[in-house]
């Protein structure tokens, strides 16, 4: 069955464009012999002409070979996530215990400071009474004892105040460390959830 040559030429031009002129240098005839019934051979010439379809397929193969590799997402290690979660909970629990211990010690120091302040106030009142009772120019032994005890209480009060300030600084530093660990944990969980979401998208696309 023969098809019209005009229709075939039109579809060819739509796909591959117009025909290219063939140069004589690209024409390389090849000879072959075909046997005939009389014992003679008939020589046939088959020209080799480069076509646009072969060039097109060659370019497509080059493009496919130079395409960048497809990005792949690593699978999320759930065991690693569980281990990190357990480590975070253990660290947070230990820090809570330490913070509670510091708070208790700080409260006990505050109570001790209040007690020493009350003792100091009472000794000052007693000292004032003895000062009023002592004779002019004659030192009183009780007054010296009270003054010495008062100086000792003041030293203890200063020491307790310094320890109180030190424990307060340690408590503030520990609270900052807990906030920093919490922020890192939240950031890690967001990244982990994002990785799980990307893996789910890839599995749905596959």
VEXTITOR-501928 format. One record per residue: residue in one letter; chain; z, x, y of N, C-alpha, C, O in turn. Coordinates in Angstrom, 3 decimals. Last residue first. Layout:
REM VEXTITOR-501928
REC type mol      n_Z      n_X      n_Y     ca_Z     ca_X     ca_Y      c_Z      c_X      c_Y      o_Z      o_X      o_Y
REC    a   A        Z        X        Y        Z        X        Y        Z        X        Y        Z        X        Y
...
//
This chain:
REM VEXTITOR-501928
REC type mol      n_Z      n_X      n_Y     ca_Z     ca_X     ca_Y      c_Z      c_X      c_Y      o_Z      o_X      o_Y
REC    x   A   44.942    7.749    7.862   44.352    8.226    6.592   44.160    7.082    5.631   43.678    7.286    4.516
REC    x   A   46.276    6.205    9.724   44.864    6.497    9.944   44.185    6.958    8.661   43.032    6.623    8.391
REC    x   A   48.800    6.186    8.566   48.100    4.912    8.733   46.618    5.130    8.974   45.787    4.355    8.500
REC    x   A   49.417    8.918    8.685   49.316    8.268    7.374   48.580    6.937    7.475   47.815    6.587    6.576
REC    x   A   49.459    9.281   11.464   48.465    9.986   10.668   48.302    9.345    9.297   47.185    9.235    8.793
REC    x   A   51.657    7.650   12.130   50.333    7.335   12.665   49.243    8.010   11.847   48.214    7.398   11.560
REC    x   A   53.732    9.000   10.822   53.391    7.647   10.406   52.016    7.235   10.895   51.280    6.553   10.181
REC    x   A   53.734   11.358   12.289   53.387   11.409   10.871   53.016   10.025   10.354   52.098    9.884    9.545
REC    x   A   54.585   10.362   14.758   53.253   10.955   14.644   52.809   11.024   13.195   51.642   10.779   12.892
REC    x   A   57.205    9.528   14.085   56.211    8.559   14.540   54.801    9.090   14.416   53.900    8.355   14.011
REC    x   A   58.395   11.961   13.446   58.279   10.930   12.407   57.235    9.903   12.796   56.463    9.449   11.952
REC    x   A   58.301   13.172   15.975   57.571   13.752   14.860   57.387   12.767   13.725   56.327   12.739   13.101
REC    x   A   60.016   11.469   17.409   58.615   11.571   17.788   57.770   12.173   16.687   56.637   11.741   16.474
REC    x   A   62.419   12.026   16.110   61.851   10.685   16.000   60.385   10.680   16.404   59.586    9.961   15.805
REC    x   A   62.688   14.713   16.967   62.582   14.398   15.539   61.976   13.017   15.335   61.108   12.847   14.478
REC    x   A   62.918   14.428   19.726   61.799   15.177   19.169   61.605   14.859   17.694   60.471   14.749   17.227
REC    x   A   65.316   12.940   19.768   64.080   12.379   20.324   62.861   13.103   19.783   61.873   12.466   19.417
REC    x   A   67.086   14.760   18.586   66.820   13.493   17.911   65.548   12.850   18.448   64.777   12.274   17.680
REC    x   A   67.114   16.786   20.520   66.600   17.069   19.185   66.263   15.784   18.439   65.257   15.727   17.732
REC    x   A   68.310   15.420   22.679   66.953   15.953   22.802   66.343   16.223   21.434   65.171   15.918   21.212
REC    x   A   70.841   14.888   21.578   69.981   13.769   21.978   68.533   14.234   22.086   67.623   13.535   21.641
REC    x   A   71.750   17.528   21.229   71.600   16.642   20.071   70.674   15.476   20.404   69.816   15.116   19.599
REC    x   A   71.903   18.426   23.845   70.980   19.069   22.902   70.734   18.196   21.687   69.614   18.138   21.178
REC    x   A   73.904   16.701   24.783   72.566   16.639   25.356   71.543   17.289   24.435   70.442   16.767   24.259
REC    x   A   76.064   17.577   23.198   75.597   16.195   23.095   74.188   16.055   23.653   73.359   15.363   23.063
REC    x   A   76.395   20.174   24.104   76.000   19.945   22.705   75.464   18.526   22.520   74.516   18.310   21.766
REC    x   A   77.196   19.591   26.745   75.975   20.346   26.488   75.488   20.147   25.056   74.292   19.970   24.827
REC    x   A   79.617   18.249   26.306   78.510   17.543   26.954   77.188   18.254   26.708   76.167   17.603   26.487
REC    x   A   81.081   20.341   25.148   80.813   19.127   24.372   79.665   18.332   24.986   78.827   17.798   24.259
REC    x   A   81.213   22.131   27.289   80.519   22.513   26.053   80.186   21.289   25.203   79.112   21.224   24.604
REC    x   A   82.773   20.642   29.071   81.389   20.971   29.414   80.590   21.374   28.183   79.425   21.002   28.046
REC    x   A   85.189   20.608   27.638   84.500   19.341   27.914   83.045   19.587   28.295   82.167   18.825   27.889
REC    x   A   85.800   23.319   27.705   85.529   22.686   26.422   84.818   21.351   26.612   83.936   21.003   25.826
REC    x   A   86.261   23.641   30.446   85.164   24.366   29.796   84.797   23.737   28.457   83.619   23.634   28.116
REC    x   A   88.529   22.013   30.767   87.288   21.681   31.467   86.089   22.385   30.831   85.021   21.789   30.694
REC    x   A   90.368   23.426   29.169   90.018   22.046   28.829   88.717   21.635   29.504   87.883   20.977   28.882
REC    x   A   90.524   25.830   30.533   90.004   25.811   29.164   89.589   24.403   28.755   88.580   24.215   28.076
REC    x   A   91.689   24.913   32.929   90.351   25.517   32.953   89.726   25.499   31.561   88.543   25.191   31.414
REC    x   A   94.139   24.053   31.907   93.263   23.082   32.555   91.834   23.616   32.626   90.879   22.871   32.412
REC    x   A   95.241   26.410   31.029   94.874   25.393   30.038   93.973   24.326   30.648   93.128   23.760   29.954
REC    x   A   95.614   27.641   33.544   94.757   28.248   32.534   94.311   27.221   31.491   93.138   27.174   31.119
REC    x   A   97.437   25.957   34.822   96.098   26.138   35.395   95.132   26.721   34.370   93.962   26.340   34.331
REC    x   A   99.632   26.323   33.083   99.038   24.997   33.256   97.628   25.111   33.817   96.717   24.435   33.340
REC    x   A  100.178   29.002   33.470   99.702   28.553   32.156   99.055   27.178   32.245   98.062   26.900   31.572
REC    x   A  101.047   28.829   36.142   99.872   29.623   35.792   99.312   29.209   34.437   98.097   29.081   34.280
REC    x   A  103.324   27.193   35.846  102.202   26.752   36.678  100.930   27.521   36.368   99.847   26.936   36.333
REC    x   A  104.957   28.800   34.279  104.448   27.543   33.716  103.269   27.029   34.528  102.316   26.489   33.966
REC    x   A  105.457   30.822   36.151  104.778   31.132   34.887  104.180   29.873   34.257  103.049   29.881   33.769
REC    x   A  106.835   29.399   38.145  105.551   30.047   38.460  104.758   30.349   37.187  103.542   30.159   37.145
REC    x   A  109.093   28.632   36.670  108.218   27.609   37.245  106.854   28.192   37.595  105.829   27.551   37.367
REC    x   A  110.240   31.074   36.079  109.737   30.232   34.994  108.766   29.175   35.507  107.760   28.865   34.869
REC    x   A  110.892   31.817   38.693  109.959   32.628   37.907  109.376   31.817   36.746  108.177   31.871   36.472
REC    x   A  112.755   29.788   39.289  111.513   29.879   40.060  110.470   30.727   39.322  109.287   30.387   39.328
REC    x   A  114.774   30.397   37.498  114.055   29.126   37.363  112.746   29.146   38.141  111.746   28.582   37.697
REC    x   A  115.591   32.832   38.586  115.035   32.772   37.231  114.248   31.485   37.009  113.178   31.499   36.400
REC    x   A  116.599   32.017   41.066  115.445   32.917   41.013  114.790   32.901   39.627  113.565   32.951   39.519
REC    x   A  118.767   30.478   40.149  117.689   29.838   40.904  116.433   30.707   40.901  115.324   30.193   40.751
REC    x   A  120.374   32.398   39.025  119.788   31.361   38.157  118.631   30.663   38.847  117.639   30.303   38.213
REC    x   A  121.023   33.770   41.390  120.317   34.449   40.300  119.662   33.445   39.351  118.521   33.635   38.930
REC    x   A  122.361   31.752   42.769  121.143   32.330   43.329  120.329   33.056   42.257  119.102   32.965   42.226
REC    x   A  124.569   31.319   41.093  123.602   30.244   41.308  122.293   30.783   41.885  121.220   30.306   41.516
REC    x   A  125.824   33.806   41.329  125.341   33.330   40.025  124.293   32.231   40.182  123.272   32.219   39.496
REC    x   A  126.446   33.830   44.040  125.541   34.840   43.492  124.978   34.405   42.136  123.801   34.615   41.843
REC    x   A  128.271   31.702   44.119  127.020   31.634   44.882  126.012   32.642   44.357  124.828   32.323   44.243
REC    x   A  130.361   32.671   42.602  129.601   31.514   42.106  128.266   31.381   42.829  127.259   30.997   42.234
REC    x   A  131.307   34.678   44.249  130.709   35.016   42.952  129.887   33.870   42.415  128.824   34.084   41.832
REC    x   A  130.749   34.929   47.706  131.300   34.104   46.636  130.573   34.444   45.334  129.343   34.493   45.316
REC    x   A  131.590   37.327   50.231  130.658   36.758   49.262  131.376   36.011   48.148  132.457   36.401   47.707
REC    x   A  132.830   36.870   53.370  133.287   37.151   52.007  132.312   36.516   51.005  132.219   35.290   50.938
REC    x   A  131.878   36.044   55.859  132.000   37.473   55.607  132.479   37.827   54.223  132.536   39.015   53.905
REC    x   A  133.543   32.952   55.725  132.624   33.775   56.488  132.901   35.253   56.206  134.050   35.682   56.302
REC    x   A  133.961   31.422   52.514  134.503   31.922   53.768  133.501   32.858   54.443  132.693   33.489   53.762
REC    x   A  132.263   28.599   51.140  132.635   30.002   51.152  133.133   30.439   52.536  132.756   29.879   53.566
REC    x   A  131.448   25.942   51.423  132.845   26.187   51.078  133.252   27.663   51.187  134.438   27.965   51.312
REC    x   A  128.769   25.998   51.949  129.650   25.379   52.942  131.112   25.678   52.692  131.925   25.672   53.616
REC    x   A  127.845   27.150   49.631  127.689   27.874   50.886  128.597   27.284   51.976  129.122   28.013   52.818
REC    x   A  128.358   25.120   47.841  129.144   26.352   47.754  129.028   27.186   49.035  129.983   27.836   49.460
REC    x   A  126.380   23.252   48.698  127.804   22.912   48.726  128.681   24.170   48.689  129.652   24.263   49.440
REC    x   A  124.035   24.672   48.227  124.375   24.286   49.606  125.863   23.925   49.720  126.516   24.252   50.711
REC    x   A  124.146   24.838   45.494  124.227   26.050   46.290  124.589   25.738   47.741  125.354   26.461   48.380
REC    x   A  123.790   22.166   44.788  125.058   22.820   44.480  125.242   24.100   45.305  126.345   24.407   45.757
REC    x   A  121.120   21.882   45.692  122.194   21.063   46.259  123.560   21.698   46.002  124.394   21.760   46.905
REC    x   A  119.829   23.733   44.070  119.816   23.918   45.519  120.909   23.077   46.195  121.539   23.520   47.155
REC    x   A  120.214   22.584   41.585  120.845   23.860   41.899  120.867   24.134   43.406  121.825   24.701   43.931
REC    x   A  118.591   20.269   41.814  120.041   20.149   41.618  120.776   21.434   41.958  121.851   21.388   42.556
REC    x   A  116.036   21.436   42.111  116.587   20.600   43.184  118.102   20.465   43.053  118.822   20.534   44.049
REC    x   A  115.803   22.723   39.671  115.791   23.499   40.909  116.393   22.705   42.061  117.155   23.231   42.872
REC    x   A  115.732   20.547   37.935  116.815   21.524   37.847  116.915   22.359   39.126  118.015   22.657   39.592
REC    x   A  113.321   19.372   38.786  114.581   18.638   38.931  115.783   19.587   38.869  116.730   19.455   39.645
REC    x   A  111.591   21.429   38.087  111.698   21.026   39.489  112.987   20.242   39.730  113.657   20.424   40.747
REC    x   A  111.894   21.440   35.330  112.333   22.598   36.110  112.461   22.264   37.593  113.354   22.773   38.271
REC    x   A  110.736   18.922   34.739  112.141   19.195   34.408  112.681   20.372   35.229  113.790   20.307   35.759
REC    x   A  108.119   19.308   35.585  108.945   18.278   36.227  110.434   18.523   35.967  111.272   18.355   36.853
REC    x   A  107.405   21.321   33.768  107.401   21.592   35.214  108.259   20.576   35.947  109.039   20.937   36.828
REC    x   A  107.525   19.903   31.367  108.428   21.035   31.588  108.515   21.395   33.068  109.590   21.738   33.562
REC    x   A  105.469   18.070   31.735  106.852   17.587   31.587  107.857   18.712   31.848  108.901   18.499   32.466
REC    x   A  103.345   19.891   31.797  103.630   19.073   32.982  105.059   18.529   32.915  105.774   18.527   33.917
REC    x   A  103.468   20.873   29.205  103.730   21.773   30.327  104.037   20.994   31.602  104.892   21.396   32.390
REC    x   A  102.735   18.576   27.791  104.082   19.139   27.606  104.438   20.109   28.728  105.590   20.159   29.158
REC    x   A  100.101   18.257   28.688  101.094   17.227   29.017  102.517   17.757   28.847  103.402   17.442   29.642
REC    x   A   98.978   20.537   27.542   98.977   20.393   28.997  100.007   19.353   29.437  100.700   19.542   30.437
REC    x   A   99.256   19.941   24.856   99.976   21.083   25.419  100.047   21.004   26.942  101.057   21.362   27.547
REC    x   A   97.542   17.711   24.720   98.964   17.577   24.386   99.784   18.725   24.975  100.865   18.512   25.524
REC    x   A   95.098   18.887   25.463   95.663   17.800   26.274   97.157   17.624   26.000   97.943   17.414   26.924
REC    x   A   94.750   20.685   23.361   94.917   21.180   24.731   95.522   20.117   25.639   96.362   20.421   26.486
REC    x   A   94.450   18.858   21.253   95.567   19.806   21.244   95.821   20.366   22.641   96.971   20.508   23.057
REC    x   A   92.091   17.588   22.020   93.325   16.802   21.938   94.548   17.711   21.947   95.562   17.389   22.567
REC    x   A   90.334   19.759   21.812   90.551   19.138   23.110   91.828   18.300   23.120   92.564   18.297   24.108
REC    x   A   90.457   20.228   19.056   90.908   21.257   19.998   91.194   20.666   21.371   92.178   21.027   22.017
REC    x   A   89.378   17.809   18.128   90.742   18.196   17.747   91.289   19.237   18.717   92.438   19.148   19.151
REC    x   A   86.835   17.950   19.248   87.731   16.849   19.627   89.177   17.191   19.295   90.088   16.904   20.072
REC    x   A   85.854   20.148   17.914   86.070   20.243   19.356   86.957   19.102   19.854   87.742   19.284   20.784
REC    x   A   85.665   19.116   15.328   86.565   20.241   15.613   86.861   20.355   17.101   87.995   20.627   17.495
REC    x   A   83.721   17.119   15.751   85.064   16.753   15.297   86.064   17.863   15.590   87.177   17.599   16.044
REC    x   A   81.508   18.667   16.480   82.068   17.723   17.446   83.484   17.303   17.050   84.349   17.149   17.912
REC    x   A   81.086   20.043   14.116   81.414   20.769   15.352   82.055   19.851   16.370   83.023   20.216   17.037
REC    x   A   80.488   17.900   12.393   81.646   18.762   12.124   82.071   19.523   13.374   83.262   19.638   13.665
REC    x   A   78.192   16.863   13.607   79.383   16.023   13.496   80.631   16.863   13.235   81.700   16.584   13.779
REC    x   A   76.457   19.065   13.336   76.819   18.574   14.667   78.087   17.728   14.617   78.957   17.856   15.478
REC    x   A   76.262   19.239   10.565   76.840   20.362   11.327   77.275   19.914   12.712   78.324   20.326   13.208
REC    x   A   75.016   16.805   10.004   76.358   17.073    9.477   77.032   18.208   10.240   78.228   18.148   10.528
REC    x   A   72.568   17.209   11.339   73.443   16.100   11.728   74.872   16.342   11.248   75.827   16.114   11.990
REC    x   A   71.535   19.343    9.924   71.844   19.515   11.350   72.784   18.423   11.823   73.692   18.677   12.616
REC    x   A   71.228   18.098    7.423   72.110   19.266    7.566   72.505   19.490    9.017   73.661   19.789    9.314
REC    x   A   69.388   16.071    8.010   70.732   15.711    7.539   71.702   16.877    7.706   72.857   16.680    8.082
REC    x   A   67.196   17.668    8.733   67.792   16.759    9.713   69.201   16.352    9.302   70.104   16.291   10.137
REC    x   A   66.669   18.943    6.312   67.079   19.742    7.469   67.733   18.867    8.523   68.716   19.272    9.144
REC    x   A   65.902   16.711    4.816   67.095   17.455    4.417   67.606   18.320    5.556   68.814   18.434    5.762
REC    x   A   63.547   15.968    6.084   64.713   15.092    6.214   65.990   15.802    5.779   67.060   15.523    6.321
REC    x   A   61.203   17.499    7.769   62.131   17.832    6.689   63.400   17.004    6.880   64.225   17.310    7.740
REC    x   A   58.068   16.135    8.422   59.459   16.262    8.860   60.346   16.508    7.645   60.249   15.815    6.632
REC    x   A   55.073   17.975    8.182   55.942   16.905    7.706   57.391   17.181    8.109   57.849   18.323    8.123
REC    x   A   53.063   18.863   10.942   53.928   19.232    9.831   54.831   18.066    9.452   55.281   17.291   10.297
REC    x   A   49.851   17.649   11.649   51.281   17.613   11.965   52.081   17.991   10.717   51.822   17.516    9.612
REC    x   A   46.798   19.193   12.562   47.646   18.536   11.565   49.090   18.636   11.993   49.494   19.607   12.632
REC    x   A   43.649   19.099   14.069   45.084   19.347   14.205   45.852   18.553   13.154   45.568   17.381   12.908
REC    x   A   40.735   20.424   12.607   41.515   19.246   12.981   43.005   19.578   13.007   43.541   20.233   12.113
REC    x   A   38.955   23.179   13.992   39.729   22.539   12.903   40.562   21.394   13.423   41.033   21.415   14.560
REC    x   A   35.902   22.702   15.837   37.280   23.208   15.716   38.019   22.507   14.595   37.727   21.351   14.286
REC    x   A   32.617   23.344   14.531   33.601   22.378   15.019   35.006   22.934   14.845   35.294   23.569   13.831
REC    x   A   30.662   24.936   13.485   31.439   25.473   14.623   32.440   24.483   15.166   33.068   24.760   16.188
REC    x   A   29.418   23.461   11.500   30.142   24.672   11.093   31.004   25.238   12.200   31.975   25.944   11.925
REC    x   A   28.247   21.425   12.942   29.328   21.066   12.012   30.121   22.295   11.576   31.321   22.213   11.316
REC    x   A   26.316   22.913   14.354   27.398   22.229   15.080   28.568   21.897   14.155   29.730   22.062   14.527
REC    x   A   24.667   23.781   12.242   25.373   24.761   13.070   26.528   24.119   13.812   27.607   24.704   13.900
REC    x   A   23.729   21.331   11.305   24.545   22.154   10.418   25.310   23.216   11.195   26.455   23.528   10.868
REC    x   A   22.276   20.503   13.569   23.429   19.711   13.134   24.334   20.513   12.205   25.558   20.406   12.287
REC    x   A   20.247   22.427   13.595   21.223   22.384   14.687   22.458   21.592   14.297   23.573   21.969   14.657
REC    x   A   18.914   21.670   11.227   19.499   23.018   11.336   20.539   23.066   12.440   21.598   23.669   12.266
REC    x   A   18.039   19.124   11.866   19.045   19.263   10.802   19.700   20.635   10.849   20.888   20.771   10.554
REC    x   A   16.205   19.870   13.905   17.330   18.976   14.200   18.435   19.106   13.150   19.616   19.187   13.489
REC    x   A   14.299   21.410   12.533   15.122   22.023   13.586   16.339   21.182   13.894   17.417   21.731   14.125
REC    x   A   13.297   19.404   10.859   13.985   20.556   10.262   14.850   21.262   11.288   15.975   21.669   10.995
REC    x   A   12.217   17.662   12.780   13.290   17.180   11.905   14.040   18.342   11.267   15.263   18.296   11.137
REC    x   A   10.183   19.031   14.025   11.410   18.798   14.796   12.556   18.346   13.892   13.723   18.605   14.186
REC    x   A    8.545   21.498   11.857    8.746   20.135   12.381   10.056   20.050   13.139   10.946   20.877   12.942
REC    x   A    6.177   24.033   11.367    7.585   23.675   11.659    7.677   22.315   12.310    6.928   22.029   13.244
REC    x   A    3.851   24.033    8.779    4.032   23.690   10.197    5.499   23.368   10.422    6.036   22.503    9.731
REC    x   A    1.683   25.518    6.737    3.136   25.397    6.928    3.381   25.208    8.410    3.147   26.117    9.206
REC    x   A   -1.144   24.150    5.035   -0.534   24.792    6.216    0.964   24.511    6.268    1.438   23.436    5.901
REC    x   A   -2.699   24.754    2.182   -1.580   23.894    2.643   -0.926   24.589    3.823   -0.197   25.558    3.613
REC    x   A   -5.754   24.664    0.636   -4.994   25.273    1.732   -3.926   24.290    2.184   -4.218   23.144    2.525
REC    x   A   -7.138   25.337   -2.546   -6.594   24.351   -1.580   -5.710   25.083   -0.587   -5.000   26.021   -0.949
REC    x   A   -9.886   26.014   -4.579   -8.889   26.590   -3.683   -8.459   25.529   -2.663   -9.293   24.907   -2.006
REC    x   A  -10.443   25.357   -7.938  -10.698   24.909   -6.561   -9.551   25.391   -5.688   -8.383   25.198   -6.022
REC    x   A  -11.919   27.058  -10.620  -10.718   26.738   -9.842  -11.115   26.363   -8.442  -12.002   26.966   -7.839
REC    x   A  -13.632   26.074  -13.592  -13.544   26.750  -12.312  -12.287   26.317  -11.600  -11.671   25.312  -11.955
REC    x   A  -13.673   24.511  -15.801  -13.204   25.865  -15.982  -13.112   26.635  -14.704  -12.574   27.742  -14.693
REC    x   A  -14.332   21.910  -15.380  -15.426   22.798  -15.757  -14.982   24.230  -15.923  -15.817   25.101  -16.165
REC    x   A  -12.060   20.639  -14.492  -12.507   20.388  -15.863  -13.569   21.374  -16.311  -13.694   21.647  -17.505
REC    x   A   -9.947   22.890  -12.692  -10.923   21.798  -12.784  -11.420   21.706  -14.231  -11.206   22.600  -15.050
REC    x   A   -6.785   23.865  -11.333   -7.794   23.898  -12.413   -8.704   22.689  -12.362   -8.269   21.588  -12.023
REC    x   A   -6.266   25.175   -8.206   -6.113   23.996   -9.049   -7.207   24.050  -10.121   -8.385   24.255   -9.829
REC    x   A   -4.573   27.646   -6.461   -5.726   27.271   -7.272   -5.380   26.097   -8.151   -4.313   26.051   -8.763
REC    x   A   -3.660   28.143   -3.135   -3.317   27.842   -4.523   -4.565   27.398   -5.250   -5.488   26.836   -4.660
REC    x   A   -2.599   29.769   -0.204   -3.682   29.406   -1.116   -3.124   29.145   -2.502   -2.227   29.845   -2.972
REC    x   A   -1.347   28.919    2.887   -1.047   29.428    1.543   -2.096   28.900    0.585   -2.423   27.713    0.588
REC    x   A   -1.426   29.716    6.342   -1.983   29.014    5.164   -1.558   29.706    3.883   -1.433   30.929    3.825
REC    x   A    0.501   29.352    8.891    0.339   30.354    7.828   -0.179   29.655    6.599    0.606   29.044    5.874
REC    x   A    0.900   29.019   12.170    0.104   28.451   11.073   -0.104   29.551   10.052   -0.788   30.543   10.306
REC    x   A    2.054   30.175   14.290    2.956   29.518   13.352    2.232   28.926   12.169    2.862   28.387   11.259
REC    x   A   -0.127   31.084   15.717    0.729   32.088   15.078    1.677   31.470   14.080    2.081   32.129   13.122
REC    x   A   -1.285   28.894   16.810   -1.973   29.475   15.663   -1.106   30.502   14.960   -1.293   30.778   13.775
REC    x   A    1.026   26.260   17.543    0.339   27.508   17.859   -0.281   28.077   16.586    0.139   27.784   15.467
REC    x   A    1.029   22.915   18.189    1.150   23.894   17.110    0.346   25.124   17.489   -0.859   25.046   17.727
REC    x   A    2.937   20.995   20.440    1.672   21.683   20.107    1.910   22.796   19.111    2.895   23.528   19.203
REC    x   A    4.932   18.350   19.193    4.830   19.655   19.834    3.486   20.280   19.491    2.970   20.109   18.387
REC    x   A    4.962   14.848   19.783    4.596   15.990   18.928    4.503   17.257   19.749    4.039   17.227   20.889
REC    x   A    7.859   13.330   21.311    6.427   13.542   21.135    6.126   14.743   20.279    7.001   15.585   20.079
REC    x   A   10.775   12.351   19.404   10.013   12.682   20.603    8.553   12.904   20.275    8.087   12.701   19.154
REC    x   A   12.127   11.443   17.163   12.050   12.888   17.374   11.288   13.276   18.639   11.173   14.470   18.916
REC    x   A   12.292    8.599   17.435   13.361    9.383   16.800   13.333   10.838   17.219   14.359   11.411   17.584
REC    x   A   10.017    7.717   18.745   11.339    7.232   19.179   12.457    8.118   18.638   13.453    8.354   19.321
REC    x   A    8.019    8.942   17.200    8.252    9.409   18.572    9.584    8.923   19.113   10.231    9.644   19.873
REC    x   A    8.224    7.445   14.877    8.480    8.894   14.845    8.774    9.408   16.235    9.680   10.221   16.425
REC    x   A    7.536    4.930   15.744    8.905    5.143   15.254    9.232    6.620   15.194   10.373    7.017   15.429
REC    x   A    4.777    5.528   16.376    5.725    5.053   17.399    7.162    5.274   16.960    7.956    5.775   17.756
REC    x   A    3.641    6.262   13.935    3.703    7.249   15.022    4.695    6.828   16.086    5.391    7.675   16.647
REC    x   A    3.885    3.883   12.545    4.625    5.053   12.069    4.744    6.088   13.161    5.787    6.723   13.321
REC    x   A    2.132    2.276   14.087    3.548    1.922   13.964    4.378    3.094   13.507    5.477    3.300   14.022
REC    x   A   -0.358    3.624   13.660    0.211    3.478   15.006    1.679    3.151   14.973    2.432    3.705   15.773
REC    x   A   -0.982    3.398   10.947   -0.579    4.711   11.463    0.021    4.609   12.840    0.857    5.443   13.186
REC    x   A    0.166    0.826    8.827   -0.591    1.209   10.020   -0.052    2.506   10.556    1.160    2.714   10.624
REC    x   A    0.311    1.637    5.361    0.933    1.117    6.578    0.113    1.554    7.765   -0.575    2.573    7.697
REC    x   A   -0.957    0.691    2.162   -1.091    1.524    3.349   -0.447    0.842    4.534   -0.609   -0.363    4.726
REC    x   A    0.000    0.847   -1.192    0.000    0.000    0.000    0.000    0.877    1.234    0.871    1.737    1.363
//
